Amino acid sequence: MAFKIKSKKKDNIAVIMVEGEIDMFSSPSLRDELVPFFKKNIKGIIVDLSGVSFMDSSGIATLVEGLQWSRKEKKEFILTGLGTNVMNSLSLTKLDNVFVIKTDTDGVFNELRKS
């Protein structure tokens, strides 16, 4: 599956949808997609990983970087739609307890919109 990123901003919330594998070749593209949203006036960023089949340590590092930016800028940073492989990667590194992880992108979007 080819790596693809789509993003949208609605009601001061960014949703970034990722497909394919996040590895050392594609993680810079994910980083480039994330960075501008931390500079905009938004409440939060939802990263939908439901289309991601594999993520290596560089992908994890990119998400950790996003989490750090979100804390610095006081924005929500939520991961959604994690498949088994991605969840296992985060669990092995104990980061599943650090990130806010939800199953449903639309539900999280609605929660953020109401807050």
C-alpha positions as CSV (number, residue, x, y, z in Angstrom):
1,M,0.0,0.0,0.0
2,A,1.4,3.4,-1.0
3,F,1.9,6.0,1.7
4,K,-0.7,8.7,1.7
5,I,-1.6,11.6,4.0
6,K,-4.7,13.7,3.9
7,S,-5.6,16.4,6.3
8,K,-8.5,18.7,7.0
9,K,-9.3,21.5,9.4
10,K,-12.8,22.0,10.7
11,D,-14.1,23.8,13.8
12,N,-10.6,24.5,14.9
13,I,-9.7,20.8,14.9
14,A,-7.2,19.2,12.6
15,V,-7.7,15.6,11.4
16,I,-4.7,13.9,9.7
17,M,-5.5,10.6,8.0
18,V,-2.5,8.4,7.3
19,E,-2.4,5.3,5.1
20,G,0.4,2.8,4.3
21,E,3.6,2.2,6.2
22,I,5.2,4.8,8.5
23,D,8.9,4.2,8.3
24,M,12.2,6.1,7.9
25,F,11.2,7.1,4.4
26,S,7.7,8.3,5.0
27,S,7.9,9.6,8.6
28,P,9.4,13.0,7.4
29,S,6.3,13.5,5.3
30,L,4.1,12.9,8.4
31,R,6.3,15.3,10.3
32,D,5.9,18.0,7.6
33,E,2.1,17.5,7.7
34,L,1.9,17.9,11.5
35,V,4.2,20.9,12.0
36,P,1.9,23.6,10.5
37,F,-1.0,22.6,12.6
38,F,0.9,23.4,15.8
39,K,1.3,26.9,14.5
40,K,-2.4,27.5,13.8
41,N,-5.1,28.5,16.1
42,I,-6.7,25.1,16.7
43,K,-7.8,23.1,19.8
44,G,-6.4,19.8,18.8
45,I,-4.9,17.4,16.4
46,I,-6.4,14.0,15.7
47,V,-4.1,11.5,13.9
48,D,-6.2,8.8,12.3
49,L,-3.9,5.7,11.9
50,S,-6.6,3.3,10.8
51,G,-5.0,2.9,7.4
52,V,-1.5,2.3,8.7
53,S,-0.3,-1.3,8.4
54,F,3.2,-0.9,9.9
55,M,5.1,1.7,11.9
56,D,8.8,1.5,12.8
57,S,10.8,3.5,15.3
58,S,11.1,6.6,13.1
59,G,7.3,6.7,12.9
60,I,7.0,6.4,16.7
61,A,9.6,9.1,17.1
62,T,7.5,11.4,14.8
63,L,4.4,10.8,16.9
64,V,6.4,11.5,20.1
65,E,7.6,14.7,18.6
66,G,4.0,15.7,17.8
67,L,3.1,14.9,21.4
68,Q,5.9,17.1,22.7
69,W,4.8,20.0,20.4
70,S,1.2,19.6,21.5
71,R,2.2,19.9,25.2
72,K,4.3,22.9,24.5
73,E,1.5,24.6,22.5
74,K,-1.2,23.4,24.9
75,K,-3.2,21.5,22.2
76,E,-4.8,18.1,22.3
77,F,-3.0,15.4,20.4
78,I,-5.0,12.2,20.0
79,L,-4.3,9.0,18.1
80,T,-7.2,7.1,16.7
81,G,-7.9,3.9,14.7
82,L,-4.7,2.0,15.7
83,G,-4.5,-1.4,14.2
84,T,-2.9,-4.4,15.9
85,N,0.6,-3.8,14.5
86,V,0.7,-0.1,15.4
87,M,-0.8,-0.7,18.8
88,N,1.8,-3.5,19.5
89,S,4.6,-1.1,18.5
90,L,3.3,1.5,21.0
91,S,2.7,-1.1,23.7
92,L,6.2,-2.6,23.4
93,T,7.7,0.9,24.0
94,K,5.2,1.6,26.8
95,L,4.0,4.6,24.9
96,D,0.4,3.3,24.8
97,N,0.2,4.8,28.3
98,V,1.6,8.2,27.2
99,F,-0.5,9.0,24.2
100,V,-4.2,9.6,24.3
101,I,-5.5,6.7,22.2
102,K,-9.2,6.4,21.1
103,T,-10.9,4.1,18.7
104,D,-13.3,6.4,16.9
105,T,-12.1,9.5,15.0
106,D,-15.6,11.0,14.5
107,G,-16.4,10.5,18.2
108,V,-13.2,12.3,19.3
109,F,-13.8,15.0,16.8
110,N,-17.3,15.6,18.3
111,E,-15.9,15.6,21.8
112,L,-13.2,18.2,21.0
113,R,-15.7,20.3,19.1
114,K,-17.9,20.5,22.2
115,S,-15.1,21.3,24.6
